[in-house]
């Protein structure tokens, strides 16, 4: 593992969310991963009728900072979950030295993701893995108009080559650990919904995505 400054993004972030923190709850769910999953946290809470916590971080799985943050998050009174939903893999598409992503980096990602599943399993009765969403190229002009007209979106093939391989790895690791994998990304690619930026879908898609996921965790 590494905490190399060169391998980090220009801005790194983390987000802890403890839902209904001032009340007892017999059931608690954790959404874990990228901001794409954070976007539907409150919708999932309304559908499930129970607290839905969130841990989000842009740090690479290889980064020591990530693991330190993870331990801090679970050092809480809420650290037992009925289900943890995991969607990660979009951030940190650089090699450990800050250069272009290399094939060997995928094997390191496999090792780190397997370690992550094992650690999350210590705090949750059930896990569910979702793949990362693919990246689209944001139009230089008239982005809002293009969304309103539902014009075809252009995907970033170079960056998505990394994400697709990561998604395959996460699926393989989940299978090896007997953890369910639901291909939400494939469902969104054939849906009617478009992106509001390079990675997040429009707000109208929140209910649709939530309703796809919930049968897997109820």
C-alpha positions as CSV (number, residue, x, y, z in Angstrom):
1,X,0.0,0.0,0.0
2,X,1.0,3.6,-0.4
3,X,0.1,7.1,0.7
4,X,2.1,8.7,-2.1
5,X,1.0,12.3,-2.7
6,X,1.5,11.9,-6.4
7,X,-1.1,9.2,-6.6
8,X,-3.8,11.3,-5.0
9,X,-6.4,13.5,-6.8
10,X,-6.1,17.2,-6.6
11,X,-9.0,17.3,-4.1
12,X,-9.6,14.2,-1.8
13,X,-12.8,14.0,0.3
14,X,-14.5,11.9,2.8
15,X,-18.1,11.9,4.1
16,X,-19.4,10.2,7.3
17,X,-23.2,10.1,7.7
18,X,-24.8,8.6,10.8
19,X,-28.5,8.6,10.2
20,X,-31.0,9.0,13.1
21,X,-28.0,9.2,15.4
22,X,-30.1,10.3,18.4
23,X,-32.5,7.3,18.5
24,X,-32.5,3.5,18.9
25,X,-33.0,1.4,15.7
26,X,-33.5,-2.3,15.4
27,X,-32.3,-2.1,11.7
28,X,-29.6,-0.1,10.2
29,X,-28.2,-0.2,6.6
30,X,-24.9,1.2,5.3
31,X,-24.2,2.7,1.9
32,X,-20.5,2.6,1.3
33,X,-18.4,4.0,-1.5
34,X,-18.7,6.8,-4.1
35,X,-20.9,9.9,-4.3
36,X,-23.1,8.1,-6.9
37,X,-24.4,6.0,-4.1
38,X,-24.6,8.9,-1.7
39,X,-27.1,10.5,-4.1
40,X,-29.7,7.9,-3.4
41,X,-29.1,7.5,0.4
42,X,-32.1,9.5,1.5
43,X,-34.4,7.9,-1.1
44,X,-33.4,4.5,0.2
45,X,-34.1,5.6,3.8
46,X,-37.6,6.6,2.8
47,X,-38.2,3.3,1.0
48,X,-36.7,1.1,3.7
49,X,-38.1,3.0,6.7
50,X,-34.9,2.6,8.7
51,X,-31.6,4.6,9.1
52,X,-29.2,4.5,6.2
53,X,-25.7,5.5,7.1
54,X,-23.1,6.5,4.6
55,X,-19.3,6.2,4.3
56,X,-17.8,7.9,1.3
57,X,-14.2,8.6,0.3
58,X,-12.3,9.5,-2.9
59,X,-9.1,8.0,-1.6
60,X,-7.7,5.0,-3.4
61,X,-8.1,1.6,-1.8
62,X,-4.3,1.4,-1.7
63,X,-4.0,4.6,0.3
64,X,-3.3,4.3,4.0
65,X,-5.5,7.3,4.6
66,X,-8.5,5.3,3.3
67,X,-8.0,2.5,5.9
68,X,-7.5,5.0,8.7
69,X,-10.7,6.8,7.8
70,X,-12.5,3.4,7.7
71,X,-11.5,2.5,11.2
72,X,-12.6,5.9,12.5
73,X,-16.0,5.5,10.9
74,X,-16.6,2.1,12.5
75,X,-15.5,3.4,15.9
76,X,-19.1,4.4,16.7
77,X,-22.2,3.1,18.5
78,X,-23.8,2.3,15.1
79,X,-21.2,-0.1,13.7
80,X,-23.5,-3.1,13.1
81,X,-25.5,-3.2,9.9
82,X,-28.1,-5.5,8.6
83,X,-26.8,-4.8,5.1
84,X,-23.9,-2.9,3.5
85,X,-24.3,-1.8,-0.1
86,X,-20.9,-1.2,-1.8
87,X,-20.3,0.9,-4.9
88,X,-16.7,2.1,-5.4
89,X,-14.1,2.1,-8.1
90,X,-14.7,5.4,-9.8
91,X,-11.9,7.5,-8.2
92,X,-8.1,7.2,-8.2
93,X,-7.5,6.0,-11.8
94,X,-3.8,6.6,-11.5
95,X,-0.9,4.3,-10.8
96,X,0.9,4.4,-7.4
97,X,3.6,6.7,-8.7
98,X,0.9,9.1,-10.1
99,X,1.4,8.0,-13.7
100,X,-0.9,6.1,-16.1
101,X,-2.8,3.2,-14.8
102,X,-0.9,-0.1,-15.5
103,X,-2.1,-3.7,-15.7
104,X,-0.3,-4.6,-12.5
105,X,-2.5,-2.0,-10.7
106,X,-5.5,-4.1,-11.4
107,X,-4.1,-7.0,-9.4
108,X,-3.4,-4.6,-6.5
109,X,-7.0,-3.4,-6.8
110,X,-8.2,-7.0,-6.6
111,X,-6.2,-7.5,-3.4
112,X,-7.4,-4.3,-1.8
113,X,-11.1,-4.9,-2.8
114,X,-10.9,-8.4,-1.3
115,X,-9.5,-6.9,1.9
116,X,-12.3,-4.4,1.9
117,X,-15.1,-7.0,1.6
118,X,-13.6,-9.0,4.4
119,X,-13.4,-5.9,6.7
120,X,-16.9,-4.7,5.9
121,X,-18.2,-8.2,6.5
122,X,-17.1,-7.9,10.1
123,X,-19.7,-5.1,10.7
124,X,-22.6,-6.3,8.5
125,X,-24.8,-9.4,8.3
126,X,-25.1,-9.1,4.5
127,X,-23.1,-7.4,1.7
128,X,-24.2,-6.3,-1.7
129,X,-21.7,-5.2,-4.4
130,X,-22.6,-2.8,-7.2
131,X,-20.3,-1.8,-10.1
132,X,-19.0,1.7,-10.6
133,X,-20.8,3.8,-13.2
134,X,-19.2,4.6,-16.5
135,X,-17.9,8.1,-17.3
136,X,-19.4,10.3,-20.0
137,X,-17.8,13.3,-21.7
138,X,-19.4,16.5,-20.6
139,X,-20.5,18.6,-23.6
140,X,-18.5,21.8,-23.9
141,X,-21.7,23.7,-24.9
142,X,-25.4,23.4,-24.4
143,X,-25.2,20.6,-21.9
144,X,-28.6,21.3,-20.4
145,X,-30.3,21.5,-23.8
146,X,-28.7,18.2,-24.8
147,X,-30.1,16.6,-21.7
148,X,-33.6,18.0,-22.3
149,X,-33.5,16.7,-25.8
150,X,-32.2,13.3,-24.6
151,X,-29.4,13.3,-27.1
152,X,-27.0,10.4,-27.1
153,X,-24.2,10.7,-24.7
154,X,-20.5,10.1,-25.5
155,X,-18.6,7.8,-23.2
156,X,-14.9,8.2,-22.3
157,X,-13.4,5.0,-23.6
158,X,-10.0,5.5,-22.1
159,X,-11.2,6.0,-18.5
160,X,-13.9,3.5,-18.9
161,X,-11.4,0.8,-19.9
162,X,-10.1,1.1,-16.3
163,X,-13.6,1.1,-14.7
164,X,-14.9,-1.8,-16.8
165,X,-11.9,-3.9,-15.7
166,X,-12.4,-2.9,-12.1
167,X,-16.0,-3.8,-12.3
168,X,-15.1,-7.3,-13.6
169,X,-12.6,-7.6,-10.7
170,X,-15.2,-6.6,-8.1
171,X,-17.7,-9.1,-9.6
172,X,-15.1,-11.9,-9.5
173,X,-14.0,-11.1,-5.9
174,X,-17.7,-10.9,-4.8
175,X,-18.3,-14.3,-6.4
176,X,-15.3,-15.8,-4.6
177,X,-16.6,-14.4,-1.3
178,X,-20.2,-15.6,-1.9
179,X,-21.3,-11.9,-1.9
180,X,-24.2,-10.9,-4.2
181,X,-23.4,-8.7,-7.1
182,X,-26.0,-6.6,-8.9
183,X,-25.1,-5.0,-12.2
184,X,-26.8,-1.6,-11.7
185,X,-24.5,-0.1,-14.3
186,X,-25.9,-2.3,-17.0
187,X,-29.4,-1.4,-16.0
188,X,-28.7,2.3,-16.2
189,X,-27.0,2.0,-19.6
190,X,-30.3,0.8,-21.1
191,X,-32.5,3.1,-19.0
192,X,-34.1,6.4,-20.2
193,X,-32.0,8.5,-17.8
194,X,-29.1,10.8,-18.8
195,X,-26.2,12.3,-16.8
196,X,-26.2,15.7,-15.1
197,X,-22.4,15.7,-15.1
198,X,-19.5,13.2,-16.0
199,X,-20.7,10.5,-13.6
200,X,-23.9,11.3,-11.8
201,X,-27.3,10.6,-13.3
202,X,-30.1,13.3,-13.3
203,X,-32.2,13.6,-10.2
204,X,-35.1,11.9,-11.8
205,X,-33.2,8.7,-11.8
206,X,-32.9,8.4,-8.0
207,X,-36.2,6.6,-7.4
208,X,-35.5,4.3,-10.3
209,X,-32.0,3.3,-9.1
210,X,-33.3,2.8,-5.5
211,X,-36.1,0.6,-6.6
212,X,-33.6,-1.6,-8.6
213,X,-31.4,-2.1,-5.6
214,X,-33.9,-2.6,-2.7
215,X,-35.1,-6.1,-3.8
216,X,-31.5,-7.2,-3.4
217,X,-31.3,-6.2,0.2
218,X,-34.8,-6.5,1.7
